[in-house]
Amino acid sequence: MLANKRILLGVTGGIAAYKCAELVRRLIKRGAQVQVVMTDNATRFIPAMTLAAVSGNAVRTSLWDEQAELNMGHIELARWADLILIAPASADTIARLAGGHCSDLLTTLCLATDRPIAIAPAMNRLMWSNPATQDNVSKLTARGAQFIGPAVGELAERETGPGRMVEPAELEEFCAAQFGEGVLAGQHVLITAGPTREPIDPVRFITNRSSGKMGFAMAAACADAGAKVTLVAGPVVQPTPPGVTRIDVETAEQMHKATLDAAPGCDVFIATAAVADYKPGFAADSKIKKDAASQQLDLIRNPDILADLAAKHPDIFSIGFAAETDDLQTYARGKMQRKKLDMIAGNWVGAGKGFDTDDNALWVAWPGGEQELGPAPKGVLARDLVALIAKRQAAATEQASKDNSA
Ligand SMILES: Cc1cc2nc3c(=O)[nH]c(=O)nc-3n(C[C@H](O)[C@H](O)[C@H](O)COP(=O)(O)O)c2cc1C
């Protein structure tokens, strides 16, 4: 997928710059052409010579290179690239890009390009969560830049949190997916994941055991298959998969709104979230005291995200998940028919099964067919399910065009 693709790798001043040699080596091995541009500060972390040797191309480190600029080299570079990947991206470079600065070669060519820009941040966790950085990330995302990570883990300063650069192997897969001949290349997939929280008062809520692992595995598998992925996530502790746009929500109502707002233009909808069916009819503004001997909690129905989306967007290929403790196939098929879905993935839940486990097994059905997947780790299962979704979606599209021409 990367054969002869031209990747311009921007390297900026952070500790993770040392991983770039490995990244370049991997991209070259996949057949890509790699041209490295380093900021001045990046050269303090890794010598340009190392990246020149592994990329097979002279590394550019300055805008003020008389020889290269005889032919407006920075514009040439901006045009040459099929993809600009900045890894690691420092907080400073992210800020300069968000501000539209062109104070060095890398920011100048980013401003002078119409090619896709992907950014893999790497920094201290507080630098990352600082509102200034988050504002810059939002601005760049709104302008179409894709953020890959950061990953959560141990940082150079021996703290733990979000800020690690995504590993070279994952960046390599991200690049490959951008030129995707993946089974979902060119598709926009919308996914919900995790549980919802329904407030009782400011400190208490109703929720369920969903960890979001399956939904996040589906998001990663769809991105690996070349799709643009929007993930609407309930409250979970899961790192965002590379290349996935994540929208965090808490309640079923927030998830309903975020999902329906994101739906126009999507091709596939995968509802893995364990959305609370009911919420307290009344959420107290202040903490409820334990004065009374007993308490009554009145529950009212939450909106049905899957049914509403399938009804409003019949053109979107919609897949539901059914988590059941009994009679899985009957309930799952019933849900598919009732909500007018294109496919349903049923899984057993209960002690040690389904929720918050690393492995899972699915019984997948669609009008006129069924297939079992797993047991397998959720990542493997997600990949197999994505392949099946792509196959069924292609078959459904073919059938629809036959019906239209009949
Ligand atoms: C030892 C050391 C490590 C650093 N690591 C990072 C880092 O991981 N991420 C980051 O955003 N800045 C880091 N910085 C700060 C940047 O190098 C600094 O903000 C610089 O201006 C970035 O320049 P550039 O974006 O033009 O490469 C580090 C600085 C030092 C001295």
PDBQT file of the ligand as one rigid body, heavy atoms in Angstrom, charges set to zero:
ROOT
HETATM    1  C1  LIG A 501      15.408  17.577  27.051  1.00  0.00    +0.000 C 
HETATM    2  C2  LIG A 501      14.221  18.214  26.419  1.00  0.00    +0.000 A 
HETATM    3  C3  LIG A 501      13.173  17.439  26.021  1.00  0.00    +0.000 A 
HETATM    4  C4  LIG A 501      12.040  18.003  25.433  1.00  0.00    +0.000 A 
HETATM    5  N1  LIG A 501      11.015  17.211  25.041  1.00  0.00    +0.000 NA
HETATM    6  C5  LIG A 501       9.917  17.752  24.506  1.00  0.00    +0.000 A 
HETATM    7  C6  LIG A 501       8.842  16.938  24.092  1.00  0.00    +0.000 A 
HETATM    8  O1  LIG A 501       8.876  15.708  24.203  1.00  0.00    +0.000 OA
HETATM    9  N2  LIG A 501       7.759  17.525  23.552  1.00  0.00    +0.000 N 
HETATM   10  C7  LIG A 501       7.670  18.880  23.389  1.00  0.00    +0.000 A 
HETATM   11  O2  LIG A 501       6.638  19.364  22.919  1.00  0.00    +0.000 OA
HETATM   12  N3  LIG A 501       8.682  19.688  23.750  1.00  0.00    +0.000 NA
HETATM   13  C8  LIG A 501       9.809  19.158  24.293  1.00  0.00    +0.000 A 
HETATM   14  N4  LIG A 501      10.843  19.956  24.663  1.00  0.00    +0.000 N 
HETATM   15  C9  LIG A 501      10.737  21.405  24.407  1.00  0.00    +0.000 C 
HETATM   16  C10 LIG A 501      10.962  21.702  22.927  1.00  0.00    +0.000 C 
HETATM   17  O3  LIG A 501      12.188  21.166  22.485  1.00  0.00    +0.000 OA
HETATM   18  C11 LIG A 501      10.887  23.205  22.690  1.00  0.00    +0.000 C 
HETATM   19  O4  LIG A 501       9.565  23.650  22.972  1.00  0.00    +0.000 OA
HETATM   20  C12 LIG A 501      11.266  23.604  21.293  1.00  0.00    +0.000 C 
HETATM   21  O5  LIG A 501      11.014  25.004  21.152  1.00  0.00    +0.000 OA
HETATM   22  C13 LIG A 501      10.509  22.850  20.211  1.00  0.00    +0.000 C 
HETATM   23  O6  LIG A 501      10.933  23.349  18.970  1.00  0.00    +0.000 OA
HETATM   24  P1  LIG A 501      10.386  22.812  17.577  1.00  0.00    +0.000 P 
HETATM   25  O7  LIG A 501       8.934  22.589  17.745  1.00  0.00    +0.000 OA
HETATM   26  O8  LIG A 501      10.707  23.896  16.614  1.00  0.00    +0.000 OA
HETATM   27  O9  LIG A 501      11.145  21.581  17.263  1.00  0.00    +0.000 OA
HETATM   28  C14 LIG A 501      11.986  19.416  25.252  1.00  0.00    +0.000 A 
HETATM   29  C15 LIG A 501      13.073  20.199  25.636  1.00  0.00    +0.000 A 
HETATM   30  C16 LIG A 501      14.158  19.605  26.218  1.00  0.00    +0.000 A 
HETATM   31  C17 LIG A 501      15.308  20.478  26.628  1.00  0.00    +0.000 C 
ENDROOT
TORSDOF 0
